[in-house]
Amino acid sequence: MTEHARAMLTDHFGRIDELVEDLTDGLSPETSLWRPAADANTIAWLLWHQSRVQDDHVSDLAGAEQVWPQWHERLDLPLDVNDTGFGHSPDDVAAVRISATDLRDYHAQVHARTLEYVGRLDGDELGRVVNSDWDPPVTVAIRLVSVIGDCLQHLGQAAYIRGIAPAG
């Protein structure tokens, strides 16, 4: 069963990686920062946020350091290094100005780390409780499904924005 779970998770995270590749391919700076409304998220923010959440959550599960600190220093965003984007205001969203290439490259590193972790999952690890404040308690398997759902939702939002954005 664990082999099938690893294959399924690898496939899901691979689809996320493919979507990031597709969304960043030919993405102009103007389109990456365009908003359909003043308080809406940008494509750049959505791609950054979904990669940050994946980086943060999977690194926590794996007991590993995140990829983000080196990127935070390199990109010099006006955000705390631990910021993942939860609760961001429209001004915070506007502060996330990252090129399509950097968004893709950051995510590629997160994806590689994710696959390293998924590749060593076994039944005990998948069943390990990571948050007992919920009923039922949250296991590694459930946390990974949650990360996948969150990432896919944000990538769908980014694809929608890219589809309605003025050409540029």
Backbone bond lengths (Angstrom), bond angles and torsions (degrees), N, CA, C in turn:
res aa  C-N    CA-C-N  psi(-1)  N-CA   C-N-CA  omega(-1)  CA-C   N-CA-C  phi
1 M - - - 1.455 - - 1.520 111.35 -
2 T 1.326 117.10 -39.48 1.460 120.16 -177.80 1.520 111.36 -61.92
3 E 1.333 116.46 -38.12 1.461 120.15 178.53 1.527 110.43 -59.52
4 H 1.333 116.90 -40.80 1.460 121.32 178.85 1.528 110.89 -68.54
5 A 1.308 117.12 -39.08 1.469 120.76 177.98 1.527 110.34 -63.91
6 R 1.340 116.51 -43.17 1.472 119.69 177.45 1.522 110.66 -61.77
7 A 1.333 117.07 -42.98 1.468 120.97 179.77 1.525 110.83 -63.00
8 M 1.321 116.67 -42.28 1.465 120.35 179.73 1.531 110.88 -64.93
9 L 1.323 116.84 -45.54 1.469 119.98 -179.96 1.528 110.86 -65.66
10 T 1.312 117.18 -40.23 1.469 120.78 177.21 1.523 110.32 -60.15
11 D 1.326 116.21 -43.00 1.464 120.53 178.66 1.525 111.22 -63.75
12 H 1.308 117.27 -46.02 1.472 120.57 -179.98 1.526 111.47 -61.02
13 F 1.322 116.49 -48.49 1.460 118.52 179.92 1.526 110.92 -67.27
14 G 1.323 118.08 -30.34 1.461 121.00 174.36 1.517 112.11 -64.29
15 R 1.316 116.51 -38.26 1.476 120.58 177.20 1.529 110.53 -65.47
16 I 1.323 117.05 -38.92 1.462 120.69 176.46 1.520 109.42 -61.46
17 D 1.316 116.89 -46.46 1.457 121.04 179.53 1.523 111.01 -60.44
18 E 1.325 117.80 -42.79 1.469 121.49 178.23 1.526 111.16 -62.08
19 L 1.320 117.31 -40.03 1.460 120.56 178.67 1.528 111.15 -64.71
20 V 1.326 117.07 -40.57 1.468 119.92 176.96 1.524 109.21 -61.83
21 E 1.335 116.96 -44.91 1.470 120.87 177.64 1.530 110.36 -57.00
22 D 1.335 116.80 -49.06 1.468 121.04 -178.62 1.526 111.54 -61.93
23 L 1.314 116.55 -42.90 1.464 120.07 -176.98 1.523 113.02 -70.73
24 T 1.313 118.05 -29.07 1.464 120.28 -179.40 1.524 112.24 -89.49
25 D 1.327 117.22 -15.91 1.463 120.68 -179.26 1.533 109.96 -65.17
26 G 1.325 116.38 113.77 1.455 121.32 179.00 1.521 114.80 72.28
27 L 1.322 117.61 12.41 1.465 120.96 -178.96 1.526 109.71 -72.35
28 S 1.320 116.40 119.11 1.469 120.82 -179.85 1.520 110.09 -81.12
29 P 1.330 117.02 155.76 1.472 119.64 176.09 1.529 112.23 -57.45
30 E 1.326 116.77 -37.55 1.468 119.87 -179.54 1.525 111.48 -64.76
31 T 1.322 116.15 -45.17 1.465 120.02 -179.89 1.520 111.09 -68.84
32 S 1.334 117.13 -36.80 1.469 119.19 -178.51 1.520 111.87 -65.21
33 L 1.324 117.56 -24.12 1.466 121.42 -177.91 1.532 113.30 -106.22
34 W 1.334 117.57 -0.31 1.457 121.23 -178.69 1.525 110.23 -72.63
35 R 1.346 114.98 143.45 1.468 121.12 177.98 1.524 109.58 -125.11
36 P 1.315 117.41 137.03 1.454 119.62 176.37 1.539 112.60 -73.11
37 A 1.327 116.76 -16.49 1.476 122.90 176.20 1.525 107.02 -151.61
38 A 1.313 116.23 158.85 1.471 121.20 -174.57 1.529 113.11 -58.77
39 D 1.332 117.08 -31.00 1.459 119.25 -177.86 1.528 112.90 -104.93
40 A 1.336 117.03 13.43 1.463 121.40 179.72 1.523 110.66 -83.09
41 N 1.303 115.34 160.71 1.456 120.87 175.33 1.519 110.38 -80.32
42 T 1.324 115.82 154.37 1.458 121.12 175.46 1.530 109.48 -94.56
43 I 1.309 116.24 164.93 1.461 120.27 175.36 1.525 109.53 -61.48
44 A 1.331 116.49 -43.61 1.474 119.91 -179.96 1.526 110.05 -58.35
45 W 1.321 117.26 -45.04 1.466 119.98 -179.44 1.530 110.50 -65.00
46 L 1.329 117.25 -44.97 1.459 120.39 -178.37 1.525 112.14 -61.39
47 L 1.324 117.04 -42.28 1.463 120.18 178.60 1.523 111.22 -68.10
48 W 1.332 116.44 -41.35 1.468 120.59 177.49 1.533 109.80 -62.58
49 H 1.326 116.22 -48.80 1.464 121.35 -176.37 1.528 111.85 -61.14
50 Q 1.326 117.40 -46.86 1.464 118.02 -177.91 1.519 110.39 -65.56
51 S 1.322 118.08 -35.30 1.471 120.30 176.76 1.527 110.95 -69.91
52 R 1.326 116.97 -38.13 1.462 120.55 178.11 1.523 110.78 -63.59
53 V 1.325 116.95 -44.41 1.467 120.39 179.99 1.528 109.82 -62.98
54 Q 1.322 117.08 -46.01 1.468 119.83 178.55 1.527 109.82 -60.91
55 D 1.327 117.44 -45.90 1.464 122.28 179.53 1.527 110.47 -59.29
56 D 1.318 116.52 -50.15 1.463 122.27 -177.39 1.530 111.82 -62.67
57 H 1.305 116.94 -51.09 1.459 120.72 -173.29 1.533 112.49 -72.23
58 V 1.324 117.09 -44.26 1.460 119.10 -178.95 1.528 110.32 -69.51
59 S 1.332 117.39 -39.11 1.472 119.70 176.84 1.521 110.71 -60.91
60 D 1.331 116.32 -40.76 1.463 120.44 178.31 1.530 110.55 -62.00
61 L 1.331 116.84 -45.63 1.468 120.18 179.10 1.523 111.13 -61.74
62 A 1.334 116.14 -40.22 1.461 121.22 -175.82 1.525 113.05 -81.10
63 G 1.342 116.74 -9.30 1.460 119.53 -175.81 1.519 111.39 65.99
64 A 1.334 116.37 33.79 1.466 122.47 -176.19 1.525 110.06 -118.62
65 E 1.322 114.94 162.18 1.465 120.12 175.27 1.524 109.26 -73.15
66 Q 1.317 115.32 148.96 1.450 120.86 176.94 1.528 110.48 -75.32
67 V 1.314 115.28 158.13 1.460 122.71 174.40 1.529 109.84 -76.60
68 W 1.331 117.49 -31.17 1.455 122.96 -170.10 1.532 115.83 -56.11
69 P 1.309 122.25 -41.86 1.468 118.96 -175.30 1.526 114.50 -51.31
70 Q 1.323 118.73 -39.85 1.468 119.82 178.23 1.527 111.10 -68.69
71 W 1.326 116.73 -35.11 1.461 120.35 177.60 1.521 111.01 -72.82
72 H 1.316 116.63 -36.91 1.467 120.89 178.15 1.521 110.06 -57.97
73 E 1.311 115.53 -46.06 1.464 120.50 179.03 1.527 110.89 -64.85
74 R 1.307 116.25 -43.32 1.469 121.35 -178.55 1.526 112.63 -65.02
75 L 1.348 116.67 -42.50 1.465 121.09 -175.02 1.522 113.58 -86.77
76 D 1.341 116.22 -18.96 1.464 121.73 176.41 1.536 112.91 53.90
77 L 1.342 115.68 46.69 1.468 119.52 176.35 1.523 109.40 -74.75
78 P 1.331 117.32 147.87 1.467 120.24 179.46 1.534 112.33 -80.58
79 L 1.327 116.24 48.96 1.457 122.63 -179.50 1.520 108.29 -129.40
80 D 1.315 115.91 152.86 1.456 120.63 174.82 1.522 109.01 -63.04
81 V 1.306 116.81 145.14 1.458 121.60 -178.29 1.529 111.96 -59.47
82 N 1.321 118.74 -25.84 1.465 122.07 -179.87 1.525 113.56 -89.23
83 D 1.315 117.59 -2.56 1.455 122.75 -177.83 1.527 110.15 -68.08
84 T 1.332 115.93 130.50 1.468 120.61 176.09 1.526 111.49 -112.68
85 G 1.320 116.79 -3.77 1.457 120.32 177.62 1.509 115.49 104.19
86 F 1.331 118.53 -8.93 1.461 119.60 178.95 1.527 109.85 -63.96
87 G 1.331 115.62 129.17 1.459 120.94 177.98 1.517 114.59 79.50
88 H 1.297 118.57 14.55 1.463 120.61 -179.05 1.527 112.03 -65.53
89 S 1.308 114.18 140.20 1.462 122.17 174.09 1.529 108.91 -83.80
90 P 1.324 118.17 168.24 1.469 119.71 175.13 1.531 112.83 -55.98
91 D 1.340 117.50 -35.12 1.467 119.90 177.42 1.522 111.57 -68.09
92 D 1.333 117.16 -38.09 1.463 120.40 176.20 1.529 110.84 -63.39
93 V 1.331 115.82 -42.27 1.464 120.71 178.68 1.529 109.53 -59.98
94 A 1.328 116.14 -44.19 1.468 120.50 -179.22 1.526 112.22 -63.83
95 A 1.319 117.58 -25.70 1.466 121.37 -178.75 1.524 112.77 -73.83
96 V 1.329 117.09 -16.13 1.460 120.57 -179.61 1.527 107.81 -86.62
97 R 1.311 114.39 91.53 1.464 123.09 -179.17 1.522 106.97 -117.93
98 I 1.333 115.07 96.15 1.456 121.89 -175.74 1.523 107.73 -129.51
99 S 1.311 117.04 135.51 1.464 120.38 179.68 1.529 110.97 -65.16
100 A 1.311 115.01 157.15 1.461 120.46 177.80 1.525 110.77 -59.15
101 T 1.314 116.44 -39.07 1.471 120.40 179.77 1.521 110.88 -63.25
102 D 1.336 117.38 -45.60 1.465 120.09 179.18 1.525 111.79 -66.67
103 L 1.329 117.28 -37.76 1.467 119.76 176.95 1.520 110.47 -61.94
104 R 1.321 116.35 -44.26 1.464 121.57 179.94 1.531 110.60 -65.33
105 D 1.334 116.26 -44.24 1.471 119.91 -177.14 1.531 111.83 -68.58
106 Y 1.327 116.66 -39.76 1.467 119.50 176.33 1.525 109.19 -61.54
107 H 1.330 115.89 -48.20 1.459 117.89 -178.81 1.536 111.56 -62.60
108 A 1.317 117.43 -36.94 1.467 120.35 179.74 1.528 110.81 -59.64
109 Q 1.328 117.22 -38.84 1.466 120.01 177.46 1.527 110.91 -69.00
110 V 1.323 116.43 -41.28 1.472 120.40 176.95 1.527 109.41 -61.51
111 H 1.314 116.58 -43.40 1.461 121.38 -179.40 1.532 110.78 -61.55
112 A 1.314 116.69 -44.94 1.473 120.41 179.60 1.522 110.90 -60.61
113 R 1.333 116.91 -43.59 1.468 120.74 178.31 1.526 110.85 -64.57
114 T 1.337 116.02 -38.73 1.462 120.48 179.03 1.524 110.06 -61.98
115 L 1.323 116.60 -45.92 1.462 119.67 -179.44 1.523 112.05 -65.59
116 E 1.330 117.63 -33.37 1.471 120.26 175.04 1.525 110.06 -59.17
117 Y 1.334 115.63 -46.39 1.462 120.44 -179.36 1.528 110.95 -66.57
118 V 1.318 117.19 -49.15 1.462 121.31 -178.75 1.525 110.24 -59.22
119 G 1.314 117.78 -35.79 1.449 121.95 -178.66 1.516 114.43 -65.36
120 R 1.315 116.76 -19.47 1.467 118.21 179.99 1.534 112.86 -110.04
121 L 1.317 117.12 10.55 1.468 120.33 178.46 1.513 110.72 -66.78
122 D 1.314 114.99 141.70 1.464 120.91 170.97 1.525 107.54 -131.31
123 G 1.306 116.52 178.15 1.460 120.78 -177.00 1.514 113.48 -59.47
124 D 1.324 117.27 -39.47 1.467 120.40 179.37 1.531 110.98 -63.96
125 E 1.350 115.53 -42.81 1.460 118.87 -179.29 1.523 110.80 -67.41
126 L 1.315 117.79 -43.23 1.462 120.48 178.99 1.528 111.83 -60.16
127 G 1.318 117.29 -33.29 1.460 121.39 -179.82 1.515 114.93 -88.47
128 R 1.331 117.43 -4.54 1.468 120.90 -178.43 1.529 109.91 -63.29
129 V 1.332 116.10 130.08 1.464 121.92 178.91 1.525 108.82 -78.76
130 V 1.332 115.28 127.75 1.465 120.50 -179.89 1.528 112.12 -112.00
131 N 1.339 116.45 -13.04 1.466 120.17 176.98 1.518 108.07 -154.43
132 S 1.328 115.45 109.21 1.465 119.98 -178.02 1.523 112.20 -93.46
133 D 1.324 117.83 7.93 1.464 121.26 178.50 1.528 112.38 -76.61
134 W 1.324 118.25 -10.24 1.450 122.82 -178.99 1.528 109.71 -105.37
135 D 1.323 116.13 158.14 1.450 121.11 176.28 1.526 107.62 -124.35
136 P 1.302 119.86 106.88 1.460 126.92 4.71 1.529 111.30 -76.67
137 P 1.313 117.28 161.65 1.460 120.86 178.84 1.533 111.37 -60.78
138 V 1.325 115.24 150.73 1.460 121.55 -179.21 1.530 108.88 -83.30
139 T 1.333 115.04 125.58 1.463 121.39 177.28 1.528 109.19 -100.81
140 V 1.322 115.79 171.64 1.461 120.52 175.16 1.527 109.88 -56.41
141 A 1.330 117.42 -44.52 1.469 120.74 -179.28 1.524 111.08 -58.39
142 I 1.318 117.03 -45.76 1.456 120.98 -179.25 1.527 110.89 -67.58
143 R 1.317 117.86 -39.11 1.469 120.62 178.09 1.527 110.59 -62.65
144 L 1.321 117.67 -41.30 1.465 120.15 178.82 1.528 111.31 -65.31
145 V 1.320 117.27 -39.83 1.464 120.51 176.10 1.528 110.02 -62.75
146 S 1.321 117.15 -39.61 1.456 121.74 178.34 1.536 111.26 -63.37
147 V 1.318 116.27 -43.14 1.468 120.61 178.35 1.526 110.02 -61.94
148 I 1.318 116.56 -45.20 1.461 120.80 179.27 1.529 110.27 -59.59
149 G 1.318 117.27 -46.84 1.463 120.90 179.57 1.514 112.38 -60.58
150 D 1.327 116.84 -43.57 1.464 121.70 179.79 1.527 110.59 -63.63
151 C 1.320 116.14 -46.00 1.466 120.23 -179.98 1.524 111.21 -61.67
152 L 1.321 117.10 -46.66 1.461 120.08 -179.20 1.517 111.88 -63.70
153 Q 1.315 116.93 -37.12 1.461 119.76 178.20 1.528 110.26 -62.94
154 H 1.320 117.43 -46.56 1.467 120.48 -178.65 1.524 111.79 -68.62
155 L 1.322 117.26 -35.19 1.457 119.37 177.71 1.528 110.77 -69.05
156 G 1.320 117.55 -35.09 1.462 120.76 174.29 1.522 111.31 -63.68
157 Q 1.324 116.45 -40.31 1.466 120.11 176.87 1.532 110.38 -62.86
158 A 1.335 116.04 -43.37 1.469 120.24 179.85 1.527 110.66 -63.52
159 A 1.319 117.19 -40.78 1.466 120.47 178.71 1.524 110.71 -63.93
160 Y 1.316 116.77 -39.98 1.464 120.55 177.73 1.528 110.59 -62.42
161 I 1.321 116.63 -47.48 1.471 120.26 179.65 1.520 109.90 -61.00
162 R 1.308 117.38 -43.61 1.471 119.88 179.68 1.537 109.57 -61.45
163 G 1.301 116.94 -36.46 1.471 120.29 -179.44 1.512 114.05 -69.38
164 I 1.331 117.70 -29.87 1.469 119.71 -178.34 1.525 112.97 -101.26
165 A 1.325 117.30 -8.03 1.464 120.68 -178.19 1.526 110.47 -66.73
166 P 1.329 115.84 144.57 1.478 118.27 174.74 1.523 109.07 -60.61
167 A 1.301 116.41 147.05 1.477 120.14 178.31 1.518 109.14 -60.20
168 G 1.324 115.62 138.76 1.463 117.26 -179.24 1.476 113.02 -175.90
